[in-house]
Amino acid sequence: MPVANRERTASHLLLRDLPPELGVRFRELHTKVPAWNLVCVLYPLAWIIAAATVERLSAGRVGILQWVIRVIGIVLIGIFIQAIAILMHEALHGNLFRSARLNRWATFAFGVPAFFSGTAYKVAHLNHHRQTRTEQDQDEISNLYRTPAQYRAIFYALFFTATFMYLFTVLPRTAIRIGTPTERCAVVLEYVAIVVICSGVIIWAVSADHADWLLWYWILPVQVAMFLSNIRGLAEHLCTSKDHLLEKTRTITSNGLVSFLMLNLNYHLEHHLFPGVPWYNLRKVHAEIRPVCAAARPFVERSYTRYALKALLQGPFHEIRDSGRGD
């Protein structure tokens, strides 16, 4: 049974109450279009091309110009690694391929560059979908504090450490705690495979006298990817409301380029309502869903930068909305 059919999400409640024609439209948006899977090649290829270009342009250069080229390369590759990690997210929801087996292997493969066990992420992430912003949601940071001072400290620390903490503490712990015996076994095997693969890459690079490539084209870009993931992940739910089904999740409309590089995961309310909708249809869901949201005040922000500045300035004790939103 596809992952999307097993998830207990808000879409079941919404579809039940939708006008028939709108319900049909949402079901149509679940249809997969294989041509869009070219992004599975695009982002890894963009990583390779960016690394090769930076290596060529920086060769023989010294001083500030070389550093500028290096930094641009680190940022670009970090963006592509972040996009590859989101492909893992799409695969675990069964939204990339029609074959469950292909989605399973894609979940593993796209997690390797960022040291993610695909199965561990799947177990934890699907629990997050079922338990969004409740005491059982391992991603809910308000469950981690006992005093307002602790909450504030955690809140600001997560802007710089959220993905690192999630990767090395929350993710494996949650997967082992709530996963089935089969899933726990898969998690262990995947972490072993990741260690073997990464060790092989490191040994090859060092033996080929290209140890610096590991730093410039993988290790440092991964830090950029993690930082971007911090902001994206916090924007999805932090400083929203727990009171209403449509107010637990935030959408960032942003612009076309950011949306493409995020595989439309910035349309996060839409994803939570319809996790079985492939990424390329989430923007259409956003347009269709306005009548459904008329009775609520969903959290919508216009950019990640705007959200991050608001969050940092206002702190964790305020709902953060885009007061200038016109829809």
Secondary structure, DSSP 8 states (H G I E B T S, - for coil): --HHHH---HHHHHHHHS-HHHHHHHHHTT---GGGGGHHHHHHHHHHHHHHHHHHHHTT--THHHHHHHHHHHHHHHHHHHHHHHHHHHHHTT-S-S-HHHHHHHHHHTTGGGT--HHHHHHHHHHHHHTTTSTT-TT-GGGG-SSHHHHHHHHHHHHHHHHHHIIIIIHHHHHHHHS-HHHHHHHHHHHHHHHHHHHHHHHHHHHTT-HHHHIIIIIHHHHHHHHHHHHHHHHHHTT--SSSGGGSSEEE---HHHHHHTTTTT-HHHHHH-TTS-GGGHHHHHHHTTTTTTTS--EEES-HHHHHHHHHHH-TTS----TT---
